[in-house]
Amino acid sequence: MPPSERLEACYQHAVLKHLSGSVMTNKILRERLKMPEKQRSMVSTLIQEAIDRKLIKAADPENKSRKFSEYVPMWA
């Protein structure tokens, strides 16, 4: 999957999770993209790029733990 499609998938997954009353995490996105645990850093990079492009944001801006971060669409 090209990087632009992965970025779009990240945003869309955050939207779907939000609309279902949940949040997106690194683990959930990794499972959605069918990526193994060892590629966790690649998913983290993808999430950070989505944040930088203002597609998603942290569900709890006060949470400083990267490991347990949850994300929602920027408009949520």
Residue pairs with C-beta under 8 A, 6 or more apart in sequence:
1 9
1 33
6 33
6 46
7 46
7 49
7 50
7 53
7 55
9 32
9 33
10 24
10 29
10 46
10 47
10 50
10 55
10 56
11 50
11 55
11 56
11 73
13 24
13 28
13 29
13 32
14 24
14 50
14 55
14 56
14 71
14 72
14 73
15 73
17 23
17 24
17 28
17 72
18 24
18 72
18 73
18 76
23 59
23 70
23 71
23 72
24 56
24 70
24 71
24 72
25 68
25 69
25 70
25 71
26 40
26 43
26 44
26 47
26 69
29 43
29 46
29 47
30 36
30 37
30 39
30 40
30 43
33 43
35 42
35 43
44 66
47 56
47 71
50 56
50 71
51 57
51 58
51 71
54 74
55 73
55 74
56 71
56 72
56 73
56 74
57 71
57 72
57 73
57 74
57 76
58 69
58 70
58 71
58 72
59 69
59 70
59 71
59 72
60 70
63 69
63 70
